[in-house]
Amino acid sequence: MRVLRISHSAAIAAWRGRERALHRRGDDVALITARRWHAGGVWVDLDAAADENVIPARTFGTHPALFVYDPRPLWRALGEKWDVIDIHEEPFALSTAEVLVMRMLRRNPAPVVLYTAQNLYKRYPVPFRWLERWALRRAAGISACNTEAARITEAKGFAGRARVIPLGVDAVSDTPLSAAAAAPPTAADVHIAVGMLGRLVPEKGIATLLDALVLEPRLHARIGGSGPLESALADWARQRGIEDRVELIGAVDPTHVDEFYRAIDVLAVPSVPRDGWTEQFGRVAVEAMASDVPVVSSDAGALPDVVGGAGIVVPAQDAAALATALAEAAGPRREELVAAGQVRAAECSWDSVAGAYQELYRSVVRVPVTEPVGVSGGSFPEIVVVAYGAPQMLRRALEPVAALPVTVIDNSSLPEIAALCAELGVRYRDSGANLGFGAAVNLALSDRLLPGADLLLLNPDAEIDPAGIEKLQRALRADPSLASVGPAQVDGDGRRARVEWPFPAPHRAVMDALGLGRFERGARFVIGSVLLLRAEALAQVGGFDERFFLYAEETDWSYRAHRLGWHHRAVGEVTARHLAGGTSTDPRRREAYFFASQERYFRKHFGTAGWAVARVAGWSGALVRSAVLRGERRAQARRRAAIYRLGPVRVEGRFRPRATGAHKATP
């Protein structure tokens, strides 16, 4: 695979391990990086080895989000054919917009992967807000160095699943350690060397570390870095009476940080979250672990995810807790923490990071997965059924497919359903709560029978046989652009039901209100009662959005896949039987859930204005129908008009079980 990576931070040799590891794994990687960059308080000049495919580019500006590259190297590189273009810059950064514009001018079709570390939900000023939205809507994949950053990009409009991939480190634990670091201090020792490395600003918690030194006389601090507080630290130490136990060594060249770790017993990362800032990863913590140095951090931002389980995490600004933890980490718990740190460092090794990037790259270029072999030697997907009561109906759905890999997620926790699954020999999982369809499917995705296989979603009120499933599978695999396929459907009386629908949109809501919906053309999705999802699409798009309470989860998933370039279609040669609404006997409840999900869908994809248009159109259309129709159809139109007038999500709240929180429920 040919990959073009653009990353200003890769000017630092120690941070090009990702590219070297990808090359060792067989990928052809070219890197455009800054010719010179200011990092760690020092200027670093690019010094690439002869065997590195590194293209230097002059940069204009020094702020990571406010600089741009010399366009000439970008223009030349974007004229080549690449499988993936990986922009290792924030979505709102000027350099990201620069690369995307030049890619567009060059008409380069390679999918784009972006990077993010921003774990605070920020509404940026114009034009950065617009640049961020534009970049997220053009990204085929995103790597995030922490979980919250991944969630934020998805909430801000990225259609797929943002991958959480840590920042990488070189393993340097084979480098000899200092005598002090090689063994834990004994009770008679009066010197524990505590290291702190980073920019010298208040939010890094330097004051908390100094206060910890006051409380624990054995602690001696070795502080490396530069910044606004550099000139004040000596006075701070003197005011606390600990000037003889604080060593300020100035900025540390990123290429020599291993020497810093060799001179300390324990690393402190006592960061303090502020308005507009918190820790996004904490690379120094993983670097220290790779050097067999135990780590103590605060609970700011992403630090608990990075350090937790491999180091000691204490409350931010708690000097007493920090002092106690530092003494424990350098003393009685040292061996335990060093061993745990080695495991965490291995998870963040460049080779592990490169492997995660390879998976990301292959998801955006849609590398086919190896198909599992079914019971008859053919290819079958894994089947997931979300059950809620109605065991006899569930039996009819399961009996034709019981010999296939099936998982039943039971949202009703009924012993009868557990007994039925045991009788038929299918896997049973009690969700423990009424999670709803999408959240239950996500639960199944977290523990699959056939990892990497296609996934068939089967409603408990639907029936399809293995021969039909096999035909669906062949149709799906015959067209590499398909993310999902579904069969034609008939109801209990044999009447055909519509299974393909255009994606909801404000203008379509207006057309429906005017009675012109049948003339609508454009991209379509297939309803989710019997729906086969492609493994590669699942890998890129991810699971269902659990913010939907009920209904429209497959619409949302399909629309996100559509935005990433996938298509969907019905397979007319296959027919399934579906008793629509078979698990619910209350039409008012169904309608409340249905239109509440529509509101969530419109708000998510078209904003408040888009929902306002759809709501007015739906309300107007329902009012007209309530005036001209008769009987049950008039009553139905009146109910819908009332739902639109009051607000679907508000109406849904009258029916929604309180105990399920933000999860969906199946009535």
HELIX and SHEET records of a PDB file:
HELIX    1   1 HIS A    8  ALA A   11  5                                   4    
HELIX    2   2 ALA A   13  ARG A   16  5                                   4    
HELIX    3   3 GLY A   17  ARG A   24  1                                   8    
HELIX    4   4 PRO A   71  LEU A   78  1                                   8    
HELIX    5   5 LEU A   94  ARG A  106  1                                  13    
HELIX    6   6 PHE A  128  ARG A  138  1                                  11    
HELIX    7   7 THR A  147  ALA A  155  1                                   9    
HELIX    8   8 ALA A  179  ALA A  182  1                                   4    
HELIX    9   9 PRO A  202  LYS A  204  5                                   3    
HELIX   10  10 ILE A  206  LEU A  215  1                                  10    
HELIX   11  11 LEU A  233  GLN A  239  1                                   7    
HELIX   12  12 GLU A  243  ARG A  245  5                                   3    
HELIX   13  13 PRO A  254  HIS A  256  5                                   3    
HELIX   14  14 VAL A  257  ARG A  262  1                                   6    
HELIX   15  15 ARG A  283  ALA A  290  1                                   8    
HELIX   16  16 LEU A  303  VAL A  307  1                                   5    
HELIX   17  17 ALA A  319  ALA A  330  1                                  12    
HELIX   18  18 ARG A  334  GLU A  347  1                                  14    
HELIX   19  19 TRP A  350  VAL A  364  1                                  15    
HELIX   20  20 PRO A  391  LEU A  398  1                                   8    
HELIX   21  21 GLU A  399  VAL A  401  5                                   3    
HELIX   22  22 PRO A  415  LEU A  424  1                                  10    
HELIX   23  23 PHE A  437  LEU A  445  1                                   9    
HELIX   24  24 PRO A  466  ALA A  478  1                                  13    
HELIX   25  25 PRO A  506  ALA A  513  1                                   8    
HELIX   26  26 GLY A  517  PHE A  519  5                                   3    
HELIX   27  27 ALA A  535  VAL A  541  1                                   7    
HELIX   28  28 GLU A  553  ARG A  563  1                                  11    
HELIX   29  29 PRO A  587  VAL A  628  1                                  42    
HELIX   30  30 GLY A  631  LEU A  646  1                                  16    
HELIX   31  31 PRO A  648  GLU A  652  1                                   5    
HELIX   32  32 ARG A  658  THR A  660  5                                   3    
SHEET    1   A 7 VAL A  54  ALA A  57  0                                        
SHEET    2   A 7 ASP A  28  ALA A  34  1                                        
SHEET    3   A 7 ARG A   2  ILE A   6  1                                        
SHEET    4   A 7 VAL A  84  ILE A  87  1                                        
SHEET    5   A 7 VAL A 112  THR A 116  1                                        
SHEET    6   A 7 GLY A 141  ALA A 144  1                                        
SHEET    7   A 7 ARG A 163  VAL A 164  1                                        
SHEET    1   B 2 ARG A  36  ALA A  39  0                                        
SHEET    2   B 2 VAL A  42  ASP A  45 -1                                        
SHEET    1   C 2 THR A  59  PHE A  60  0                                        
SHEET    2   C 2 VAL A  68  TYR A  69 -1                                        
SHEET    1   D 6 VAL A 246  GLY A 250  0                                        
SHEET    2   D 6 LEU A 219  GLY A 224  1                                        
SHEET    3   D 6 ILE A 192  LEU A 197  1                                        
SHEET    4   D 6 VAL A 266  VAL A 269  1                                        
SHEET    5   D 6 VAL A 295  SER A 298  1                                        
SHEET    6   D 6 ILE A 312  VAL A 314  1                                        
SHEET    1   E 7 ARG A 427  ASP A 430  0                                        
SHEET    2   E 7 VAL A 406  ASP A 410  1                                        
SHEET    3   E 7 GLU A 382  ALA A 387  1                                        
SHEET    4   E 7 LEU A 455  LEU A 458  1                                        
SHEET    5   E 7 VAL A 530  LEU A 533 -1                                        
SHEET    6   E 7 LEU A 482  VAL A 490 -1                                        
SHEET    7   E 7 ARG A 496  ALA A 497 -1                                        
SHEET    1   F 8 ARG A 427  ASP A 430  0                                        
SHEET    2   F 8 VAL A 406  ASP A 410  1                                        
SHEET    3   F 8 GLU A 382  ALA A 387  1                                        
SHEET    4   F 8 LEU A 455  LEU A 458  1                                        
SHEET    5   F 8 VAL A 530  LEU A 533 -1                                        
SHEET    6   F 8 LEU A 482  VAL A 490 -1                                        
SHEET    7   F 8 HIS A 567  HIS A 578  1                                        
SHEET    8   F 8 ALA A 462  GLU A 463 -1                                        
SHEET    1   G 2 GLU A 500  PRO A 502  0                                        
SHEET    2   G 2 ARG A 524  VAL A 526 -1                                        
END                                                                             
